[in-house]
Amino acid sequence: MLFTKRLHEPIQNGEVTCSVRIWKRPRVKLGNSYVLGNGRVIVDKLYQIELDDITPSLARKSGFSGVADLLKVAKHGMGENVYLIEFHYES
């Protein structure tokens, strides 16, 4: 699972523990780990949500200033399904 560079430090510090992705189908698996820096992100939960479920609060929890900021990063492919991924970082 890839993250924009500005989120690396907040994820490693435990400040960011979720991500919203827009994909055709899930690209991560529950329990799998993904390399980030000197550690790894481990997927704890994966939910399919609706676009309307993305609130300003969820955007901030995901490390973004607002919904528009989040969508600029999350909407980069042809997918239409919205996923909320909860994770933790282990160094």
Residue pairs with C-beta under 8 A, 6 or more apart in sequence:
1 19
1 27
1 28
1 34
1 41
1 43
1 85
1 87
3 11
3 19
3 36
3 41
4 73
6 63
7 16
7 63
8 36
8 37
10 16
10 63
11 17
11 36
11 41
11 63
11 89
12 36
12 37
12 39
12 89
12 91
14 88
14 89
15 63
16 61
16 62
16 63
17 61
17 86
17 87
17 88
18 58
18 61
18 62
18 84
18 85
18 86
18 87
19 62
19 84
19 85
19 87
20 49
20 54
20 58
20 59
20 62
20 70
20 74
20 82
20 83
20 84
20 85
21 27
21 74
21 82
21 83
21 85
22 74
22 75
22 76
22 77
22 79
22 80
22 81
22 82
22 83
23 77
23 79
23 81
23 83
24 77
24 78
24 79
24 80
24 81
25 79
25 81
26 46
26 83
28 34
28 43
28 46
28 85
29 43
29 46
30 43
30 44
30 45
30 46
31 42
31 43
32 42
32 43
33 40
33 41
33 42
33 43
33 90
34 40
34 41
34 42
34 43
36 89
37 91
38 91
39 89
39 90
39 91
40 89
40 90
41 87
41 88
41 89
42 87
42 88
42 89
42 90
43 85
43 86
43 87
44 86
44 87
44 88
45 84
45 85
45 86
46 83
46 84
46 85
46 86
47 83
47 84
47 85
47 86
48 81
48 82
48 83
48 84
49 82
49 83
49 84
50 82
51 82
53 82
53 84
54 67
54 70
54 71
54 82
55 67
56 66
56 67
58 70
58 84
59 65
59 66
59 67
59 69
59 70
60 66
62 70
64 70
64 73
74 82
